[in-house]
Amino acid sequence: MEVSKYDSKESTVSYSTGKYLVTGSNTVRYTGTDSDVSGAVTIPSSLTVDGQVYYVTEIASYAFSGCSDIKSVTVKGNSLQSIGEYAFF
């Protein structure tokens, strides 16, 4: 999936309604979503930034904090390795 916005200074990526932080040479952490998102959220297994594939390996602590209108979260693929504390709190 090609990203919609990449900020090389901050090493952050925005795709659809999700926000990601580049954590390694080919990995990213899902850090959260827009506060007005409701319904279902899908986290892809990978993102492509300028031709480079990054695998989503983590969901950050408090990633969905305050997102009371989200009813379900689907994580695609099998690249996810860890979920931070209180990610769904």
Buried (B, 14 or more C-beta within 10 A) or exposed (E): EEBEEBEEEEEBBBBBBBBBBBBEEEBBBBBBBEEEBEEEBEBBBBBBBEEEEBBBBBBBBBBBBEBEEBEEBEBEEEBBEEBBEEBEE
